[in-house]
Amino acid sequence: MLPDRCSVSKDGKQCVNPPEFIVSIIDDKDEYMVGVTCGRHRQVVSGKIGHLQNEGKIHAGKMSFSPVKAVGTDCVHGDADDFVQIDMK
């Protein structure tokens, strides 16, 4: 399960937009998920991760922004309301 909102918050207020991208760090064959973001905050998240990498607080590696996709399986069922917030560009 992913959060239903973007991970960015400012002045204690969380962004109300749904996530559009899964943010991860790729290093060699390993990948580490660090959050989710909306399209509006993609550059903000990219800058923040770059800053944290430069300070050594986050693993160094290539940033990846993968589009969020709706997935259905036989064991996980959803109805139409579950997919309203996902932007299928």
C-alpha positions as CSV (number, residue, x, y, z in Angstrom):
1,M,0.0,0.0,0.0
2,L,1.1,3.5,-0.8
3,P,0.2,6.7,1.0
4,D,-2.9,8.4,-0.4
5,R,-1.1,11.8,-0.5
6,C,2.1,13.3,-1.6
7,S,4.9,13.0,1.0
8,V,5.8,16.8,0.9
9,S,4.7,19.0,3.8
10,K,5.3,22.7,4.3
11,D,4.8,24.5,7.6
12,G,3.3,21.4,9.1
13,K,0.7,21.0,6.3
14,Q,0.8,17.9,4.1
15,C,0.2,18.3,0.4
16,V,-3.3,17.2,-0.4
17,N,-2.5,15.9,-4.0
18,P,-2.4,12.2,-4.7
19,P,0.9,10.6,-5.4
20,E,2.0,10.5,-9.1
21,F,5.5,9.1,-8.6
22,I,7.3,6.6,-6.4
23,V,10.7,8.2,-5.5
24,S,13.6,5.8,-5.0
25,I,17.4,5.7,-5.0
26,I,19.1,3.3,-7.3
27,D,22.7,2.1,-6.5
28,D,24.1,-0.7,-8.6
29,K,21.5,-3.5,-8.3
30,D,19.8,-2.2,-5.2
31,E,16.8,0.2,-5.1
32,Y,15.5,2.0,-2.0
33,M,12.1,3.6,-1.9
34,V,12.2,7.0,-0.1
35,G,8.7,8.4,-0.7
36,V,6.0,9.4,-3.1
37,T,5.3,12.8,-4.7
38,C,2.9,14.6,-6.9
39,G,3.9,16.1,-10.2
40,R,3.8,19.6,-8.7
41,H,6.4,18.7,-6.0
42,R,8.7,16.5,-8.1
43,Q,11.5,19.2,-8.4
44,V,11.2,20.1,-4.7
45,V,11.7,16.4,-3.7
46,S,14.6,16.0,-6.2
47,G,16.4,19.1,-4.7
48,K,15.8,17.9,-1.2
49,I,17.1,14.4,-1.9
50,G,20.2,15.8,-3.7
51,H,20.9,18.0,-0.7
52,L,20.5,15.1,1.8
53,Q,22.8,13.0,-0.4
54,N,25.5,15.7,-0.4
55,E,25.3,15.8,3.4
56,G,25.6,12.0,3.6
57,K,22.2,11.6,5.2
58,I,20.7,9.6,2.4
59,H,22.4,6.8,0.4
60,A,24.2,8.2,-2.7
61,G,22.8,6.9,-6.0
62,K,20.6,7.8,-8.9
63,M,17.2,9.2,-8.1
64,S,14.3,7.5,-9.8
65,F,10.7,8.8,-10.3
66,S,8.5,5.9,-11.4
67,P,4.9,6.7,-12.3
68,V,2.3,5.2,-10.0
69,K,0.2,2.5,-11.7
70,A,-3.0,0.8,-10.6
71,V,-2.5,-2.9,-10.2
72,G,-5.2,-5.5,-9.5
73,T,-4.7,-9.1,-8.5
74,D,-7.0,-12.0,-7.5
75,C,-6.2,-11.5,-3.9
76,V,-6.5,-7.7,-3.7
77,H,-9.8,-6.3,-4.9
78,G,-10.8,-2.7,-5.4
79,D,-13.8,-0.8,-6.6
80,A,-14.0,2.3,-8.8
81,D,-13.6,4.6,-5.8
82,D,-10.1,3.2,-5.1
83,F,-8.8,4.3,-8.5
84,V,-10.3,7.9,-8.6
85,Q,-7.1,9.5,-7.4
86,I,-4.7,7.8,-9.8
87,D,-3.9,9.9,-12.8
88,M,-3.5,7.6,-15.8
89,K,-1.5,9.9,-18.2
